[in-house]
Amino acid sequence: MRTVGRLVVIVLFDGVDLLDITGPPEVFSLVRREMDASTTGPTSGPTGASTSGPTGGEPGGEAGCGAAGYEVVLAAGTMDPVTTSAGVRVLPDATFDEVSTRSIDTLLVPGAVEIDNDRRVHALADPAVVGRVRTLAARARRVTSVCVGAHLLAAAGLLDGKRATTHWSTAQQLAADHPRVEVDADPIFIREGDVWTGAGISACLDLSLALVADDFGEALALRVARQLVMYLKRPSGQSQFSVPLEPLSTTRRVEDLRHHIMRHITERLTVADLAAYAHVGERQLTRIFKAELGTTPSAYVESARVEVARQQLESTDATLERIVSACGFGTTDTLVRAFRRRLGTTPTEYRLRFRATAG
């Protein structure tokens, strides 16, 4: 007999961002499917040990036969359709009053924005929604926000004295409106005890996978990530900004150069080397990079190497010497100087803050 899953309540209101309320349920629904698949044979828990019986869905252990994963409920003020920011209408599963009588495992709070005449983005925090969030949070084991939903948590007083993130475009607003919140616009999500905040748009998938890993173990979360065809399950410290996510160049030649740099990141990549590869002069190569990527070839190579080093620091226990070799910096001193220049910190400090296994 299948047990009742952990109750996830997602807050609905007019103007809410569509992906914020559809992305997490997709992740949570795949948890049940992967659990069902694991009942056909022994399962592998987060430590790689083989288990054959159900774990009851306890945190850190993959659930076996009879586990339900999650029960997702979309809650709103009434049962009327809610119009999202994309114009798509969504039907609530329950009202706020109905879910307020239940024990909530995870309260998930999305956000909404408005654009002014100068094309500036402002996060919205309807006082009525804020009040509902505050009430429901009191019944929840864990409270999370995705994208600009952090503004609603902050307005409800749930982020006071805590470090939090949000979409980079509204981070300054969050810091100005709520000075008691330590706003960090860089990570894709941050955990402060039982309060989690996520960055913008697709980072809701990363946050949801982290919740799955926290509840049922890394092994199950990684299987769900594969089903989502995600490139990788990113740790919390991963930046919202990274070299692979920079705007694409306008010519195939520079795109080819960017891929060449990443493929040969451990090798010598001087301006002369890159110019020879592109069959242009060094001055012309510099003009091309300035025009299409807004930076110099040398600066771009350094930023790419820093990105590789960041990923190593976040996800491995490799020594700095091995990381230097893996990203082509040559010496540890060069790596440290690049980190200070690009990120305002040292590799060691970065690892202590953003290590994937950190609590």
C-alpha positions as CSV (number, residue, x, y, z in Angstrom):
1,M,0.0,0.0,0.0
2,R,1.4,3.4,-1.0
3,T,1.9,5.9,1.8
4,V,1.0,9.5,1.6
5,G,3.8,11.7,0.3
6,R,5.4,14.7,1.9
7,L,3.0,17.7,1.4
8,V,4.4,20.5,-0.7
9,V,2.2,23.6,-0.9
10,I,2.9,26.0,-3.7
11,V,1.5,29.5,-3.3
12,L,-0.6,30.9,-6.2
13,F,-1.6,34.4,-6.9
14,D,-2.3,36.5,-10.0
15,G,0.8,37.5,-11.9
16,V,2.9,34.7,-10.5
17,D,5.8,33.6,-12.7
18,L,4.8,30.4,-14.6
19,L,8.0,28.4,-14.4
20,D,8.2,29.0,-10.7
21,I,5.0,27.0,-10.2
22,T,5.5,24.4,-12.9
23,G,9.2,23.5,-12.7
24,P,9.3,22.2,-9.1
25,P,6.2,19.9,-9.5
26,E,7.9,18.4,-12.5
27,V,10.9,17.5,-10.4
28,F,8.8,16.2,-7.5
29,S,6.7,14.0,-9.8
30,L,9.8,12.3,-11.2
31,V,10.7,11.3,-7.6
32,R,7.8,8.9,-7.5
33,R,8.6,7.5,-10.9
34,E,12.2,6.9,-9.9
35,M,11.1,5.3,-6.6
36,D,8.8,3.0,-8.4
37,A,11.6,2.0,-10.8
38,S,13.8,1.2,-7.9
39,T,11.4,-1.4,-6.5
40,T,12.2,-3.8,-9.3
41,G,15.6,-4.6,-7.6
42,P,18.0,-3.4,-5.0
43,T,18.4,0.3,-4.7
44,S,21.5,2.3,-4.2
45,G,21.5,4.8,-1.4
46,P,23.4,8.1,-1.2
47,T,26.5,6.3,0.0
48,G,26.4,3.7,-2.7
49,A,25.4,0.9,-0.4
50,S,22.8,-1.6,-1.7
51,T,19.5,-1.7,0.1
52,S,16.5,-3.9,-0.6
53,G,13.7,-2.7,1.8
54,P,11.8,0.6,2.2
55,T,13.3,3.4,4.3
56,G,10.1,5.1,4.9
57,G,11.2,8.2,3.1
58,E,13.5,9.4,5.9
59,P,15.9,12.3,5.0
60,G,19.1,11.1,3.5
61,G,17.6,7.7,2.5
62,E,16.0,6.7,-0.7
63,A,12.4,5.4,-0.2
64,G,11.5,2.0,-1.4
65,C,8.3,0.1,-2.0
66,G,5.2,1.9,-0.7
67,A,6.8,5.4,-0.6
68,A,4.9,8.2,-2.3
69,G,7.6,10.8,-2.6
70,Y,5.7,14.1,-2.6
71,E,2.1,15.3,-2.7
72,V,2.0,18.7,-4.5
73,V,-0.9,21.1,-3.9
74,L,-1.3,24.4,-5.6
75,A,-3.0,26.8,-3.1
76,A,-4.7,30.1,-3.7
77,G,-7.1,32.5,-2.0
78,T,-10.0,31.0,-3.9
79,M,-10.6,28.2,-6.3
80,D,-10.9,30.6,-9.3
81,P,-8.3,30.3,-12.1
82,V,-5.1,32.2,-11.4
83,T,-3.6,34.1,-14.4
84,T,0.2,33.8,-14.5
85,S,2.7,36.3,-15.8
86,A,2.8,34.3,-19.1
87,G,-1.0,34.7,-19.5
88,V,-1.5,31.0,-18.8
89,R,-4.3,30.3,-16.4
90,V,-3.8,27.7,-13.6
91,L,-6.4,26.0,-11.5
92,P,-5.7,25.8,-7.8
93,D,-6.0,22.4,-6.0
94,A,-7.1,24.0,-2.7
95,T,-7.6,27.3,-0.9
96,F,-5.2,28.7,1.6
97,D,-7.8,28.1,4.3
98,E,-8.0,24.4,3.4
99,V,-4.2,23.8,3.5
100,S,-3.8,25.8,6.7
101,T,-5.4,22.9,8.6
102,R,-2.8,20.4,7.3
103,S,0.7,19.7,8.4
104,I,2.9,21.1,5.6
105,D,6.3,19.6,4.9
106,T,7.5,22.2,2.4
107,L,6.0,25.6,1.7
108,L,7.2,26.9,-1.7
109,V,6.7,30.6,-2.5
110,P,7.1,31.8,-6.1
111,G,7.3,35.5,-7.1
112,A,6.0,38.1,-9.4
113,V,7.5,41.2,-11.0
114,E,6.4,44.3,-12.9
115,I,8.4,46.3,-15.5
116,D,8.2,50.1,-15.3
117,N,8.4,52.6,-18.2
118,D,12.2,52.6,-18.0
119,R,12.3,48.8,-18.4
120,R,13.4,48.4,-14.7
121,V,12.3,45.2,-12.9
122,H,10.5,45.5,-9.6
123,A,9.5,42.5,-7.4
124,L,6.0,42.6,-6.1
125,A,4.8,41.7,-2.6
126,D,1.1,41.9,-2.2
127,P,0.3,42.4,1.6
128,A,-2.5,39.9,1.4
129,V,-0.2,37.2,0.0
130,V,2.5,38.1,2.5
131,G,0.0,37.5,5.3
132,R,-1.0,34.1,3.9
133,V,2.7,33.1,3.5
134,R,3.4,34.1,7.1
135,T,0.5,32.0,8.4
136,L,1.3,28.9,6.3
137,A,5.0,29.1,7.1
138,A,4.1,28.6,10.8
139,R,2.7,25.2,9.8
140,A,5.6,24.2,7.6
141,R,8.6,22.1,8.4
142,R,10.6,23.9,5.6
143,V,10.0,27.2,3.8
144,T,11.4,27.9,0.3
145,S,11.2,30.6,-2.2
146,V,12.0,30.5,-5.9
147,C,13.2,33.5,-7.9
148,V,11.7,36.8,-6.6
149,G,9.5,34.9,-4.1
150,A,12.3,35.8,-1.6
151,H,10.7,39.3,-1.5
152,L,7.5,37.7,-0.1
153,L,9.5,35.7,2.5
154,A,11.4,38.9,3.5
155,A,8.2,40.9,3.8
156,A,6.8,38.2,6.0
157,G,9.8,38.5,8.3
158,L,11.0,35.0,7.5
159,L,14.5,36.1,6.3
160,D,15.5,38.5,9.0
161,G,19.0,37.8,10.1
162,K,19.5,35.2,7.4
163,R,21.5,35.1,4.2
164,A,19.3,34.8,1.1
165,T,19.4,35.0,-2.7
166,T,16.9,36.0,-5.4
167,H,17.0,36.8,-9.1
168,W,20.0,39.1,-9.7
169,S,17.8,41.8,-11.3
170,T,15.9,42.4,-8.0
171,A,18.8,41.8,-5.5
172,Q,19.4,45.5,-4.9
173,Q,15.7,46.0,-4.3
174,L,15.6,43.2,-1.7
175,A,18.6,44.6,0.1
176,A,17.2,48.1,0.2
177,D,13.6,47.1,1.2
178,H,14.8,44.6,3.9
179,P,18.1,45.7,5.5
180,R,17.9,42.9,8.1
181,V,18.4,40.3,5.3
182,E,21.9,39.5,4.1
183,V,21.4,39.4,0.3
184,D,23.8,37.5,-1.8
185,A,22.9,37.7,-5.5
186,D,25.6,35.2,-6.7
187,P,24.5,31.6,-5.7
188,I,21.8,29.8,-7.4
189,F,20.3,28.8,-4.0
190,I,21.1,29.3,-0.4
191,R,20.0,27.2,2.6
192,E,19.8,28.7,6.1
193,G,18.5,26.0,8.4
194,D,14.9,25.2,7.3
195,V,14.7,28.3,5.0
196,W,15.8,27.9,1.4
197,T,15.9,30.7,-1.2
198,G,16.5,30.2,-4.9
199,A,17.8,32.4,-7.7
200,G,16.0,33.2,-10.9
201,I,14.1,31.2,-13.5
202,S,15.6,27.8,-14.2
203,A,17.4,27.8,-10.8
204,C,14.0,26.5,-9.4
205,L,15.0,23.1,-10.8
206,D,18.3,23.2,-9.0
207,L,16.6,24.1,-5.8
208,S,14.0,21.4,-6.2
209,L,16.7,18.8,-6.8
210,A,18.5,20.0,-3.7
211,L,15.4,19.5,-1.7
212,V,15.0,16.0,-3.1
213,A,18.6,15.2,-2.2
214,D,18.0,16.5,1.3
215,D,14.9,14.3,1.7
216,F,15.9,11.1,-0.1
217,G,19.6,11.2,-0.9
218,E,21.9,12.3,-3.7
219,A,21.5,9.1,-5.7
220,L,17.8,9.6,-6.3
221,A,18.3,13.3,-7.0
222,L,20.9,12.5,-9.6
223,R,18.6,10.0,-11.3
224,V,15.8,12.7,-11.4
225,A,18.3,15.2,-12.9
226,R,19.1,12.7,-15.7
227,Q,15.4,12.3,-16.4
228,L,15.2,16.1,-16.7
229,V,18.1,16.0,-19.2
230,M,19.9,18.5,-17.1
231,Y,23.6,19.0,-17.8
232,L,24.4,18.5,-14.1
233,K,22.9,18.9,-10.7
234,R,24.5,22.1,-9.6
235,P,25.4,22.7,-6.0
236,S,24.2,25.7,-4.0
237,G,27.4,27.7,-4.4
238,Q,27.3,27.7,-8.2
239,S,27.0,31.2,-9.4
240,Q,24.1,32.7,-11.3
241,F,26.8,34.0,-13.7
242,S,29.2,31.7,-15.5
243,V,31.2,31.6,-18.7
244,P,29.1,29.1,-20.5
245,L,26.0,31.2,-19.9
246,E,27.4,34.4,-21.3
247,P,25.5,35.9,-24.3
248,L,26.3,34.0,-27.5
249,S,28.5,35.8,-30.0
250,T,27.2,37.0,-33.3
251,T,29.6,35.0,-35.5
252,R,30.5,31.4,-35.9
253,R,34.2,32.3,-35.7
254,V,34.0,33.5,-32.1
255,E,31.7,30.7,-31.1
256,D,34.3,28.3,-32.4
257,L,37.0,30.1,-30.4
258,R,35.0,29.9,-27.2
259,H,34.5,26.2,-27.6
260,H,38.2,25.8,-28.5
261,I,39.2,27.6,-25.3
262,M,37.0,25.3,-23.2
263,R,38.3,22.2,-25.0
264,H,41.9,23.2,-24.5
265,I,41.6,25.0,-21.1
266,T,44.7,23.1,-19.7
267,E,46.9,24.2,-22.6
268,R,48.7,27.4,-23.4
269,L,46.2,29.9,-24.7
270,T,48.0,33.1,-25.5
271,V,46.6,35.8,-27.8
272,A,49.1,34.6,-30.5
273,D,47.9,31.0,-30.1
274,L,44.2,32.0,-30.5
275,A,44.9,34.3,-33.4
276,A,46.8,31.5,-35.2
277,Y,43.9,29.1,-34.6
278,A,41.4,31.7,-36.0
279,H,43.7,32.6,-38.9
280,V,43.6,36.3,-38.0
281,G,46.2,38.8,-36.7
282,E,46.5,39.4,-32.9
283,R,45.1,43.0,-33.2
284,Q,42.2,41.8,-35.3
285,L,41.4,39.0,-32.7
286,T,41.4,41.6,-29.9
287,R,39.0,43.8,-31.9
288,I,36.7,40.9,-32.5
289,F,36.6,39.9,-28.9
290,K,36.0,43.5,-27.8
291,A,33.2,43.9,-30.3
292,E,31.4,40.6,-29.8
293,L,32.1,39.6,-26.1
294,G,33.0,43.0,-24.6
295,T,36.4,41.8,-23.3
296,T,39.9,40.9,-24.4
297,P,41.0,37.4,-25.4
298,S,43.3,37.1,-22.4
299,A,40.5,38.2,-20.0
300,Y,38.1,35.8,-21.5
301,V,40.5,32.9,-21.1
302,E,41.1,33.9,-17.5
303,S,37.4,34.0,-16.8
304,A,36.9,30.5,-18.4
305,R,39.7,29.1,-16.2
306,V,38.2,30.6,-13.1
307,E,34.9,29.0,-14.0
308,V,36.6,25.6,-14.3
309,A,38.3,26.1,-11.0
310,R,35.0,27.1,-9.3
311,Q,33.4,23.9,-10.4
312,Q,36.3,21.9,-9.1
313,L,36.2,23.7,-5.8
314,E,32.5,23.2,-5.4
315,S,32.2,19.6,-6.4
316,T,35.6,17.9,-5.6
317,D,38.2,17.5,-2.9
318,A,41.0,18.1,-5.3
319,T,44.0,20.0,-4.0
320,L,44.8,23.5,-5.3
321,E,47.7,22.1,-7.2
322,R,45.5,19.6,-9.1
323,I,43.0,22.3,-9.8
324,V,45.7,24.6,-11.1
325,S,46.7,21.8,-13.5
326,A,43.0,21.1,-14.5
327,C,42.3,24.7,-15.4
328,G,45.6,25.7,-16.9
329,F,46.6,28.5,-14.6
330,G,50.2,27.3,-14.3
331,T,50.8,28.2,-10.7
332,T,48.8,28.4,-7.5
333,D,49.7,32.1,-7.2
334,T,48.2,32.8,-10.6
335,L,45.0,31.0,-9.6
336,V,44.7,33.0,-6.3
337,R,45.3,36.3,-8.1
338,A,42.7,35.5,-10.7
339,F,40.1,34.6,-8.0
340,R,40.8,37.8,-6.1
341,R,40.4,39.8,-9.3
342,R,37.3,38.0,-10.5
343,L,35.5,37.0,-7.3
344,G,37.0,39.1,-4.6
345,T,38.0,36.1,-2.6
346,T,40.6,33.2,-2.5
347,P,40.0,29.7,-3.7
348,T,40.2,28.3,-0.2
349,E,37.6,30.8,1.1
350,Y,35.4,30.1,-1.9
351,R,35.5,26.3,-1.2
352,L,34.7,26.8,2.5
353,R,31.7,28.9,1.6
354,F,30.4,27.0,-1.4
355,R,31.5,23.4,-1.1
356,A,28.6,21.1,-2.4
357,T,28.6,18.9,0.7
358,A,28.4,21.9,3.1
359,G,25.4,22.0,5.4
